[in-house]
Amino acid sequence: MTEVKIKQGYLKGVEKDGYTVFMGVPYAAPPVGALRFCAPEECAPWEGVYHADRFGKTCWQEREEKGSFYDVEFYRNADYLTDFDEDCLYLNIWVPGNEGVLEKSVSAKDIPAESFSAKKLPVAFWIHGGAFNHGFGHEMEFDGAEYAKRGVILVTINYRVGVFGYLAHEWLSRESSYGISGNYGMLDQIAALRWVKENIEAFGGDAGNITIFGQSAGAISVQGLVSSDLTKDYIAKAIMQSGGGYGTSLVNMTALAEAEETGAEFVRFCGVESLEELRNMRAEELLEKQTAFCKKFSEQGLIFMPDIDGYVLKENYNSAIENGRIKKIPYMIGATLNDIAASPEQLAQGIRGLLYDGCIRFAQMLERQKKESGAGNAIYVYDFVRQLPGDEAGAFHSAELWYMFGTYKRCWRPFTGEDARLSEKMLDAWTGFMKNGTPGEEWKPYTEEKPYVQVFDV
């Protein structure tokens, strides 16, 4: 066991083979009671040593239906499932070797400041997907062991989802000092990113070299964070997997007023008549109402998502790109062959679908702006086409996660040595980008003259 001092107090992590992991570290105060539907508040200091030896609780959400595709793929192992709770704002940190932590467990009062490593390691900040209504940062496909092996600190986070993270309502906007509501999940992500910025040097991390990355709703979140003024200079690089882009309806959020109208319908559906009543509802009941409400009013079941509130998000993602108001940093972006909105009929006609096209348009737009202004950085585009063994799902939405986390051995699929080599290649590319903004010599940046796309296959 190892200990480290952060802003709130002392943490004790768990030493593994070649790395140390700190699990279930609180990055904000529990958003419960009067703090339900509020921006996250700073975590209070603690006495003694906080034992970061187990994953934190998961925001209330519907479990995947037993036996469904994604249940079998990612949620079948109960070892990675934790209880539901509104007290869910926790993160996990995988640290290479003993960099940034003590080489042996000692009493907190005896830890001298000079015992901590001054080495600055690149930091990867992962935002899970899940359509903004489910998911968590310690799912079985996520792990930092392979990142630590390559000299990168990995941080994964939990944030509020569904109605707990994205309910907008005029009651809530009136009590906000900014006149906003509905972006609590986004504010959680920003609070976690700020926590990392403030504390990661204690673990040997470089606070000036944080790469944020995410997949699906996590990628859409990444695009929100690089479009928001609230993230200041926290982000050095960004990776968007099957979610971000330009010219795609998946990243067009509604305005606050429209989100408030949806919230008002939900509150009427719940049968409550005041904000106090809404905050006093049991979490289980709120989740039940959310499930019934989404089934009744949305074919896709997706209603509670980030909104354009003028504070967290000042405009939709497309206009932020058009107006040059996203961070001018290196980007990686891509999708999978059989991704969302890419039907077999479209693929047969050579049409790649919304997500892939959005990635290409994103690269083209940023490359054009870079030429016009002389400001900007490299954009790297990928295409994951490996048809995963074991069934006919192909390169499905989320398929690349087993590879770029190196966790394929946890999967039920009959992966081969070729899959192992593909995973190594992707891990080297992802961590190379996190270290210095370049995913390897083979992978060329996307330019107008040479629109290079890195294909990942066996």
Secondary structure in CASP SS format (residue, H / E / C, confidence):
PFRMAT SS
TARGET T0000
AUTHOR 0000-0000-0000
METHOD secondary structure of the structure
MODEL  1
M C 1.00
T E 1.00
E E 1.00
V E 1.00
K E 1.00
I E 1.00
K C 1.00
Q C 1.00
G E 1.00
Y E 1.00
L E 1.00
K E 1.00
G E 1.00
V E 1.00
E E 1.00
K C 1.00
D C 1.00
G C 1.00
Y E 1.00
T E 1.00
V E 1.00
F E 1.00
M E 1.00
G E 1.00
V E 1.00
P E 1.00
Y C 1.00
A C 1.00
A C 1.00
P C 1.00
P C 1.00
V C 1.00
G H 1.00
A H 1.00
L H 1.00
R C 1.00
F C 1.00
C C 1.00
A C 1.00
P C 1.00
E C 1.00
E C 1.00
C C 1.00
A C 1.00
P C 1.00
W C 1.00
E C 1.00
G C 1.00
V E 1.00
Y E 1.00
H E 1.00
A C 1.00
D E 1.00
R C 1.00
F C 1.00
G C 1.00
K C 1.00
T E 1.00
C C 1.00
W C 1.00
Q C 1.00
E C 1.00
R C 1.00
E C 1.00
E C 1.00
K C 1.00
G C 1.00
S C 1.00
F H 1.00
Y H 1.00
D H 1.00
V H 1.00
E H 1.00
F H 1.00
Y H 1.00
R C 1.00
N C 1.00
A H 1.00
D H 1.00
Y H 1.00
L C 1.00
T C 1.00
D C 1.00
F E 1.00
D C 1.00
E C 1.00
D C 1.00
C C 1.00
L C 1.00
Y E 1.00
L E 1.00
N E 1.00
I E 1.00
W E 1.00
V E 1.00
P E 1.00
G C 1.00
N C 1.00
E C 1.00
G C 1.00
V C 1.00
L C 1.00
E C 1.00
K C 1.00
S C 1.00
V C 1.00
S C 1.00
A H 1.00
K H 1.00
D H 1.00
I C 1.00
P C 1.00
A H 1.00
E H 1.00
S H 1.00
F C 1.00
S C 1.00
A C 1.00
K C 1.00
K C 1.00
L E 1.00
P E 1.00
V E 1.00
A E 1.00
F E 1.00
W E 1.00
I E 1.00
H C 1.00
G C 1.00
G C 1.00
A C 1.00
F C 1.00
N C 1.00
H C 1.00
G C 1.00
F C 1.00
G C 1.00
H C 1.00
E C 1.00
M C 1.00
E C 1.00
F C 1.00
D C 1.00
G C 1.00
A H 1.00
E H 1.00
Y H 1.00
A H 1.00
K H 1.00
R C 1.00
G C 1.00
V C 1.00
I E 1.00
L E 1.00
V E 1.00
T E 1.00
I E 1.00
N C 1.00
Y C 1.00
R C 1.00
V C 1.00
G H 1.00
V H 1.00
F H 1.00
G H 1.00
Y H 1.00
L C 1.00
A C 1.00
H C 1.00
E H 1.00
W H 1.00
L H 1.00
S H 1.00
R H 1.00
E H 1.00
S C 1.00
S C 1.00
Y C 1.00
G C 1.00
I C 1.00
S C 1.00
G C 1.00
N C 1.00
Y H 1.00
G H 1.00
M H 1.00
L H 1.00
D H 1.00
Q H 1.00
I H 1.00
A H 1.00
A H 1.00
L H 1.00
R H 1.00
W H 1.00
V H 1.00
K H 1.00
E H 1.00
N H 1.00
I H 1.00
E H 1.00
A H 1.00
F H 1.00
G C 1.00
G E 1.00
D E 1.00
A E 1.00
G E 1.00
N E 1.00
I E 1.00
T E 1.00
I E 1.00
F E 1.00
G E 1.00
Q E 1.00
S C 1.00
A H 1.00
G H 1.00
A H 1.00
I H 1.00
S H 1.00
V H 1.00
Q H 1.00
G H 1.00
L H 1.00
V H 1.00
S H 1.00
S C 1.00
D H 1.00
L H 1.00
T H 1.00
K C 1.00
D C 1.00
Y C 1.00
I C 1.00
A C 1.00
K E 1.00
A E 1.00
I E 1.00
M E 1.00
Q E 1.00
S C 1.00
G C 1.00
G C 1.00
G C 1.00
Y C 1.00
G C 1.00
T C 1.00
S H 1.00
L H 1.00
V H 1.00
N C 1.00
M C 1.00
T E 1.00
A E 1.00
L H 1.00
A H 1.00
E H 1.00
A H 1.00
E H 1.00
E H 1.00
T H 1.00
G H 1.00
A H 1.00
E H 1.00
F H 1.00
V H 1.00
R H 1.00
F H 1.00
C H 1.00
G C 1.00
V C 1.00
E C 1.00
S C 1.00
L H 1.00
E H 1.00
E H 1.00
L H 1.00
R H 1.00
N H 1.00
M C 1.00
R C 1.00
A H 1.00
E H 1.00
E H 1.00
L H 1.00
L H 1.00
E H 1.00
K H 1.00
Q H 1.00
T H 1.00
A H 1.00
F H 1.00
C H 1.00
K H 1.00
K H 1.00
F H 1.00
S C 1.00
E C 1.00
Q C 1.00
G C 1.00
L C 1.00
I C 1.00
F C 1.00
M C 1.00
P C 1.00
D E 1.00
I E 1.00
D C 1.00
G C 1.00
Y C 1.00
V C 1.00
L C 1.00
K C 1.00
E C 1.00
N C 1.00
Y H 1.00
N H 1.00
S H 1.00
A H 1.00
I H 1.00
E H 1.00
N C 1.00
G C 1.00
R C 1.00
I C 1.00
K C 1.00
K C 1.00
I C 1.00
P C 1.00
Y E 1.00
M E 1.00
I E 1.00
G E 1.00
A E 1.00
T E 1.00
L C 1.00
N E 1.00
D C 1.00
I C 1.00
A C 1.00
A C 1.00
S C 1.00
P H 1.00
E H 1.00
Q H 1.00
L H 1.00
A H 1.00
Q C 1.00
G C 1.00
I C 1.00
R C 1.00
G C 1.00
L H 1.00
L H 1.00
Y H 1.00
D H 1.00
G H 1.00
C H 1.00
I H 1.00
R H 1.00
F H 1.00
A H 1.00
Q H 1.00
M H 1.00
L H 1.00
E H 1.00
R H 1.00
Q H 1.00
K H 1.00
K H 1.00
E H 1.00
S H 1.00
G C 1.00
A C 1.00
G C 1.00
N C 1.00
A C 1.00
I E 1.00
Y E 1.00
V E 1.00
Y E 1.00
D E 1.00
F E 1.00
V C 1.00
R C 1.00
Q C 1.00
L C 1.00
P C 1.00
G C 1.00
D C 1.00
E C 1.00
A C 1.00
G C 1.00
A C 1.00
F E 1.00
H C 1.00
S C 1.00
A C 1.00
E C 1.00
L H 1.00
W H 1.00
Y H 1.00
M H 1.00
F C 1.00
G C 1.00
T C 1.00
Y H 1.00
K H 1.00
R H 1.00
C C 1.00
W C 1.00
R C 1.00
P C 1.00
F C 1.00
T C 1.00
G H 1.00
E H 1.00
D H 1.00
A H 1.00
R H 1.00
L H 1.00
S H 1.00
E H 1.00
K H 1.00
M H 1.00
L H 1.00
D H 1.00
A H 1.00
W H 1.00
T H 1.00
G H 1.00
F H 1.00
M H 1.00
K H 1.00
N H 1.00
G C 1.00
T C 1.00
P C 1.00
G C 1.00
E C 1.00
E C 1.00
W C 1.00
K C 1.00
P C 1.00
Y E 1.00
T C 1.00
E C 1.00
E C 1.00
K C 1.00
P E 1.00
Y C 1.00
V E 1.00
Q E 1.00
V E 1.00
F E 1.00
D C 1.00
V C 1.00
END
